[in-house]
Amino acid sequence: MLTSIYYLLTDDRPIDHFHINKSDIMHYFHAGSPVLYLVLDPNGTLQKFKLGMDLAKGETPQILPVVTGKLRS
C-alpha cells in the first residue's frame, strides 16, 4: 500500500518539514520550480531527490522513496 498526496509549495510556504509516514508515498511534480526532497531510508541513510522536468539536469517527474521497508515489487 502507498499514499499519494497533492499539495502546493508557495513563496510564502516554500518548504515542508520532516515527518514520519506510516506508508510509502508517491511524489509527483506537476509544474513550477524544481523541488529538492530529503528522505531518510529505513537504515537512516539520507537520500536526495530533485523533482522537476529537466531530466538532463538530473531532475525526475516522480519519486517513490521506500521509507517503510514494506514496499515490494
N, C-alpha and C positions, 0 to 999 in steps of 0.2 A: 504494500500500500504506500502511496506517496501523496503529497499535498501540492497544490498549485495555488499560489496567492497572487492576485493582481493588485499592485499598489503603485503610487506615484511619488517619486522623489522630486522636490522642487528647490528653487534657490533659497527659500526660507526654511526648508527642511531637507537638506541635501544628503543626509545620512540616516541610516537605521542604526540600531545598537545590537551588540552581541546578545543572543538569546539561545535557549535550548529548545530544539524541536523534538517532538515525540515520533515524527516520521520524516522520511526524506522529502525534500521539496524541490520541485522543478521550477527553475527560474527562467523567465523569458525576457528578451529585450524587444521592445516594440518601436521606440523612436527616441530621439534626443541625443544627449551626450553619452559617451561610454560610462559604464558603472563598474567600479572595482569591488569585487566580493572577496572577503576574507572568511575562510571556513576552517574550523578545526575538525579533523577527521577523528574517528573513534580512538586512535592512538595518541591524539593530542598534537599531531603534525599540522602546521599551518599550510593551507592551500590557498592560492590566489587565482582568481578568475576575473577576466575583464569582459563584461558583456557589452556588445556593440555589433555593428555590421561590417567593420573593416577587417576582414579575415587576413589580409596581408599584414596588418599590424598586430596579429595575434588575438584579436577580439573574436568572440563567439556569440551567436544569437541566442543560445540557451545553454544552461548547465544543469546537471543533476548530480551534485556532490553527495556522496554516500556518507552521511553523518551518523546514522544509527547503527550501521553494520548489518542491517536487516535486508537490504535490497539484494535480490538475486536476479541473475539474467537467465 
